[in-house]
Amino acid sequence: MTIEANQFGPPHRVVGSDGWHDAVADLKADGYTYFDWLSAVDEHPEGFRLVLHVARRAPTLDHLLLVTYLDRESPAVASITDVFAGASWHERETHEMFGISFGAGAAVDPLLLPDGFEGHPLRKEFVLASRVAKPWPGAKEPGESDAESAHSPGRRRIKPPGVPEPGEWGPGDSDG
């Protein structure tokens, strides 16, 4: 386990994904008994960073982040719900939003998304349909309104982030 210095927050330790469960159990044995949260960061195209925040009361409150990196094609790591029961909700949310698997015993019931929802909305390659259907306010200059933008034909419309090229997504002509 390596420890990395972090000027702007708690120190963090980086472990391999195969040592994730044991590292969490070791932290709890070292007195980090307060489980705060677990989530992921999409480090597209490399993969995902899985982050756990825990704390302990040593003379003062001591915070720590535990980090592991997961492969983009098959992101999977062992569940830690046997170490911290409260991690179940966080694992379910991370599975639902990023598609990260937490082993055979982890709950995968839908938590935040409607039944039948396809995809993982916090992955960077996920298309945000609302950005396609709704005008993007970021394309306007300060003080410019929708009415004024129609009067400037030389202005190039800026495509909002996350919107694919025409024909790459959504309903379209299909030759079957």
Buried (B, 14 or more C-beta within 10 A) or exposed (E): EEEEEEEEEEEBBBBEBEBBBEBBBBBBEEEBEBBBBBBBBBEEEEBBBBBBBBBBEEEEEBBBBBBBBBEBEEBEBBBBBEBBEEBBBBBBBBBBBBBBBBEEEBEEEEBEBEEEEEEBEBBEEBBBEEBBEEEBEEBBEEEEEEEEBEEEEEBEEEBBEBBBEEEEEEEEEEEE
